[in-house]
């Protein structure tokens, strides 16, 4: 007798989405202006660090249909659908840390982070 298996479709899921602060949106627009070939920034995750996952942010020239677009006053953030279960609901910020300015990710799904703050676990 076959067991019933529930399926999970990323395409049929309703997502909370991502938000970005005004500072993050301003920095993304600045990067887009410096790199006219880019359509915006992509935000992805990778297995990394001692906590499990790290964020990967990069300019993106040709986003495919596998990406979801989040926009704030012309700032475009593309997220691959496969990353959404890990970062849905995240707020992207741009903050000063000492002498540096960096993107910060306020992820409600992150249950713990490593000591250096470079990776997170869910």
Secondary structure as the mmCIF struct_conf table of DSSP 4:
data_model
#
loop_
_struct_conf.conf_type_id
_struct_conf.id
_struct_conf.beg_label_comp_id
_struct_conf.beg_label_asym_id
_struct_conf.beg_label_seq_id
_struct_conf.end_label_comp_id
_struct_conf.end_label_asym_id
_struct_conf.end_label_seq_id
HELX_LH_PP_P HELX_LH_PP_P1 UNK A 2 UNK A 4
HELX_RH_3T_P HELX_RH_3T_P1 UNK A 10 UNK A 12
HELX_LH_PP_P HELX_LH_PP_P2 UNK A 13 UNK A 15
STRN STRN1 UNK A 19 UNK A 20
HELX_RH_AL_P HELX_RH_AL_P1 UNK A 22 UNK A 34
TURN_TY1_P TURN_TY1_P1 UNK A 36 UNK A 37
STRN STRN2 UNK A 40 UNK A 48
TURN_TY1_P TURN_TY1_P2 UNK A 49 UNK A 51
STRN STRN3 UNK A 52 UNK A 60
BEND BEND1 UNK A 61 UNK A 62
TURN_TY1_P TURN_TY1_P3 UNK A 65 UNK A 66
STRN STRN4 UNK A 67 UNK A 72
TURN_TY1_P TURN_TY1_P4 UNK A 73 UNK A 74
STRN STRN5 UNK A 75 UNK A 80
HELX_RH_3T_P HELX_RH_3T_P2 UNK A 81 UNK A 83
HELX_RH_AL_P HELX_RH_AL_P2 UNK A 84 UNK A 87
TURN_TY1_P TURN_TY1_P5 UNK A 88 UNK A 89
HELX_LH_PP_P HELX_LH_PP_P3 UNK A 90 UNK A 90
STRN STRN6 UNK A 91 UNK A 97
TURN_TY1_P TURN_TY1_P6 UNK A 98 UNK A 99
STRN STRN7 UNK A 100 UNK A 106
TURN_TY1_P TURN_TY1_P7 UNK A 108 UNK A 109
STRN STRN8 UNK A 112 UNK A 113
TURN_TY1_P TURN_TY1_P8 UNK A 115 UNK A 116
BEND BEND2 UNK A 117 UNK A 118
STRN STRN9 UNK A 120 UNK A 121
#
